[in-house]
């Protein structure tokens, strides 16, 4: 059970889920109606492509999976720990995510699928960067686990069992952040097309800047 939940955890979890919600809905609306921030559907599509002996789609879906995985590898290389705590190289990871998201729109406007791979890599980087806090799994690019936790807590409550209210709050925050990102992302895509991805890029870059200032003021090591 989480013993404490600092405000920076709450704020960052909501914001990053919001970013992922924008990216994913732009993917669903524009990238051949394909999800970007998680790999469950992509893996199923890969299985279908393999069964149908469609070489082009098989290579594409493998590239999507590989791009997401590459982002997680990059995160592991930079942060070097699965436990979320201030003082690690989150600023660098956030700037790299912002750069990848900035690269995607211009490529996608020219029907270059590499733009999709950049977005998938950015999501893999973010998802691995925010991994655990006080033993609790924290994922910000997909919400299946958060809904699972929410259901478990509701079941415990019905049985009169104790509920980890801090973990419950975190689950609700991530779900609401992802949902709000989907709403805003849809409105942005309707007006800006793929340029909507510049918004989550700007948000992650701003977060990196704020984090850098905080680390400098507190004298924490990178």
C-alpha positions in Angstrom: 0.0 0.0 0.0 1.3 3.5 -0.9 2.3 5.2 2.3 2.3 8.7 0.9 1.5 10.3 -2.5 3.3 13.6 -3.1 1.5 16.2 -5.1 4.2 16.1 -7.8 3.3 12.4 -8.4 -0.4 13.4 -8.9 0.3 16.3 -11.1 2.8 14.5 -13.3 0.7 11.4 -13.6 -2.3 13.4 -14.8 -0.3 15.5 -17.2 1.5 12.6 -18.8 -1.8 10.6 -19.1 -3.3 13.7 -20.7 -0.4 13.9 -23.2 -0.8 10.2 -24.0 -4.6 10.7 -24.5 -3.9 13.4 -27.1 -1.3 11.3 -29.0 -3.5 8.2 -29.0 -6.6 9.9 -30.3 -4.6 11.6 -33.1 -3.3 8.1 -34.0 -6.9 6.7 -34.0 -8.1 9.6 -36.2 -5.2 9.9 -38.5 -2.7 7.0 -38.5 -4.8 4.5 -40.4 -7.1 4.5 -37.3 -4.4 2.7 -35.3 -3.6 3.2 -31.6 -0.2 4.6 -30.7 0.2 4.5 -26.9 -0.2 0.8 -26.2 0.5 -2.4 -28.1 -2.4 -4.7 -27.4 -4.3 -4.0 -30.5 -1.1 -3.7 -32.6 -0.1 -7.2 -31.5 -3.5 -8.6 -32.5 -3.2 -6.8 -35.9 0.3 -8.4 -36.3 -1.2 -11.8 -35.6 -3.8 -11.2 -38.3 -1.2 -10.0 -40.8 0.9 -13.1 -40.1 -2.1 -15.4 -40.5 -3.0 -13.7 -43.8 0.6 -13.8 -45.0 0.6 -10.1 -45.6 4.3 -9.2 -45.6 3.9 -5.4 -45.8 1.6 -5.2 -42.9 3.6 -7.7 -40.9 6.7 -5.5 -41.3 4.8 -2.4 -40.4 3.3 -3.8 -37.2 6.7 -5.3 -36.2 8.2 -1.8 -36.8 5.5 -0.3 -34.5 6.3 -2.8 -31.8 10.0 -2.3 -32.2 9.6 1.5 -32.1 7.7 1.3 -28.8 10.3 -1.1 -27.4 13.1 1.1 -28.5 11.6 3.9 -26.5 11.5 1.8 -23.4 15.1 0.7 -24.0 16.1 4.4 -24.3 14.3 5.1 -21.0 16.0 2.3 -19.2 19.4 3.5 -20.5 18.8 7.0 -19.4 17.0 6.5 -16.0 18.6 3.2 -15.0 16.0 2.4 -12.4 12.3 1.2 -12.4 11.4 3.2 -9.2 10.1 6.7 -9.7 12.0 9.3 -7.7 13.2 12.8 -8.2 16.9 13.3 -9.1 17.1 11.0 -12.1 17.3 12.0 -15.7 13.6 12.6 -16.3 14.3 16.0 -17.9 16.4 14.5 -20.6 13.8 11.7 -21.3 11.0 14.3 -21.5 13.0 16.4 -24.0 13.6 13.4 -26.1 9.9 12.5 -26.1 9.1 16.1 -27.1 11.6 15.9 -29.9 10.1 12.7 -31.2 6.6 14.1 -31.1 7.8 17.2 -33.0 9.3 15.1 -35.7 6.1 13.2 -36.3 3.7 15.8 -37.9 5.9 16.9 -40.8 6.6 13.2 -41.7 3.0 12.2 -41.5 1.9 15.1 -43.6 4.0 13.6 -46.4 2.6 10.2 -45.7 5.9 9.0 -44.3 5.1 6.1 -41.9 8.3 7.0 -39.9 6.3 9.7 -38.3 4.1 7.0 -36.7 7.2 5.1 -35.5 8.5 8.3 -33.9 5.2 8.8 -32.0 5.2 5.1 -30.9 8.8 5.5 -29.7 7.9 8.6 -27.7 5.1 6.7 -26.0 7.4 3.8 -25.1 9.8 6.2 -23.6 7.2 7.9 -21.5 5.6 4.6 -20.3 8.9 3.2 -19.1 10.0 6.5 -17.6 7.1 6.6 -15.2 7.2 3.0 -14.0 6.6 2.5 -10.3 6.3 4.5 -7.1 6.4 3.0 -3.6 5.9 -0.4 -5.2 2.8 0.6 -7.1 2.8 0.3 -10.9 2.2 3.6 -12.6 1.5 3.6 -16.3 0.5 6.7 -18.2 0.1 5.6 -21.8 -2.7 3.1 -21.3 -5.4 2.7 -18.7 -6.4 -1.0 -18.7 -4.4 -1.5 -15.5 -5.9 1.5 -13.8 -9.5 0.3 -14.6 -8.5 -3.1 -13.2 -7.3 -1.5 -10.0 -10.4 0.6 -9.8 -12.6 -2.5 -10.1 -10.6 -4.4 -7.5 -10.9 -1.6 -5.1 -14.7 -1.4 -5.7 -14.9 -5.2 -5.1 -12.9 -4.8 -1.9 -15.2 -2.0 -0.8 -18.3 -4.2 -1.4 -16.8 -6.9 0.8 -16.0 -4.4 3.5 -12.2 -4.8 3.0 -9.8 -1.9 3.4 -9.2 0.2 0.3 -5.9 1.9 -0.6 -7.5 5.4 -1.1 -4.2 6.9 -2.4 -3.8 4.2 -5.1 -7.5 4.7 -5.9 -7.0 8.4 -6.3 -4.0 7.8 -8.6 -6.1 5.4 -10.8 -8.9 7.9 -11.2 -6.4 10.7 -12.0 -4.7 8.7 -14.8 -8.0 7.6 -16.2 -9.4 11.2 -16.2 -6.2 12.6 -17.6 -6.2 10.1 -20.5 -9.9 10.8 -21.2 -9.4 14.6 -21.1 -6.5 14.2 -23.5 -8.7 12.2 -25.9 -11.3 15.0 -25.8 -8.8 17.8 -26.4 -6.9 15.8 -28.9 -10.0 15.3 -31.0 -10.7 19.0 -31.0 -7.1 19.8 -31.9 -7.0 17.2 -34.7 -10.2 18.7 -36.2 -8.5 22.1 -36.4 -4.8 21.3 -36.8 -4.6 17.8 -38.3 -1.2 16.2 -37.5 0.0 19.5 -36.1 -2.0 18.6 -33.0 1.0 16.6 -31.9 2.9 19.8 -31.3 0.7 20.4 -28.2 1.8 17.3 -26.3 5.3 17.9 -27.5 5.2 21.4 -26.0 3.7 20.1 -22.8 6.5 17.5 -22.3 9.1 20.1 -23.1 7.7 22.5 -20.6 7.5 19.8 -18.0 11.2 19.0 -18.6 12.0 22.7 -18.2 10.1 23.0 -14.9 11.7 19.8 -13.7 15.2 21.2 -14.5 14.5 24.3 -12.5 13.2 22.3 -9.6 16.3 20.0 -9.6 18.6 23.0 -9.8 16.9 24.8 -6.9 16.9 21.7 -4.7 20.5 20.8 -5.7 19.5 17.2 -6.6 21.9 15.1 -8.7 20.8 14.1 -12.2 
